[in-house]
Amino acid sequence: MNRIRIRRPRARALSPDPPDPDIVRATGVRADRGFRNGARDMMAWAGGRLWLAAWTMIHAVRMAHHEQVRMWECILLTSGAAPLTAAGPLRWVPSLDGYRLIGSHRPAWCALREKGASDPCPAHAPGGEPFYEREVRTQRRTRHMHMARYRLVVMAALSALALLVLPSCSSAGTTSAPAKASTASPSMPSSQAYASKNFVVPFTITVGVSLKSPPHLDSRNLLFWDAANSSFNKVRFLVPTNLYRPGSFTSEAPPKDYLKYLQGLTSHGVQLSHVVKITVDGHPATLMTATSSPDAGFDGFFDGTLGCPNTGADQAGDSCYGIQPDLALRISVIRVGNTTLLAWARTSKANPDKTFFAMFERMLESARFR
């Protein structure tokens, strides 16, 4: 018996339709794609140029900032407001560019604790890690997040900021150039120690940068410095051999209780202010500001009221010293054994130099008796 095999009919391949003469296929690049590629290339080129310009401005602002910081360092160093021996959060360290201010203060991590906590600040976290290290790492992480968040804003505002900052910073940089050169020179003014040679009370002291060194005079009973940039400002150390009371022309020996005598001058028109008790190298001392009134008496009324370096000194001349009406004195009465030592800084009463007074007080702190 013959079998009949039934097969599925095969699909015949369809022949392509004949080409339509009205349809023309595109053989080149589409116009919109070419425009996008050109725009992308132009934006990349403009972005590169913009980044180069922004980086140049950042570098210029950074250099101007460093020059401005250097200018203020030179001002602080030469004016004596921050001497090389000063202690505090900032300290001077030598470098190839001269002395530079370096911070030595570590931020207080305990300030991050919640207010009202009664327990003392622990030294370490529960995990054993110092709180300070944890705080520093947290601050770094927060700083990086803020930098990533505001980078676009900073880049957008950088051009306007540079226009405002660069003129003033560049002028500051130009002004600070001579100061920088003078700071790096070997003759840079700096605080230096001086040991007395002929003074009856031998001591060593650190002389401020605003004073001429060596001293103008180093004698048995008188040692003094002149200021470098002022005819009024002077620093004197005196062991008086004799003195003249207000309005008197008779010389007499200094009283044993010199501080009481000086305080008694207030009944003759002397004003004493800012009186404090201090110690100078362990010796008790009293520091005060002394001025006088021109209406207290005749011309020369206060000549010799502080004392003279020798008994033959002229009362009306420059050898004897008093609290004159045109001067302001920051004076200290120091008791060194059985000797009364007077030390004072003087400035103009009309324009008192508080910075000079502060420099004088630092000199007293550095004094060491031999």
Secondary structure, DSSP 8 states (H G I E B T S, - for coil): --------------------TT-----S--HHHHHHHHHHHHHHHHHHHHHHHHHHHHHHHHHHHHHHHHHHHHHHHHHSSS-TT--SSEEEEEETTEEEEEE-----GGGGS-TT--S---SB-TTS-BHHHHHHHHHHHHHHHHHHHHHHHHHHHHHHHHHHHHHHHHHHHHHHHHHHHHHHSTT----EEEE-SS-SS-EEEEE-TTB-SS-SEE-SSEEEEEBSS-SS-EEEEE--SBB--TT----B---SSHHHHHHHGGGGTEEEEEEEEEEETTEEEEEEEEEE-GGGSSTTTTTTSSBBSSTT--SSSSSSB---TTEEEEEEEEEETTEEEEEEEEEESSS--HHHHHHHHHHHHH-EE-
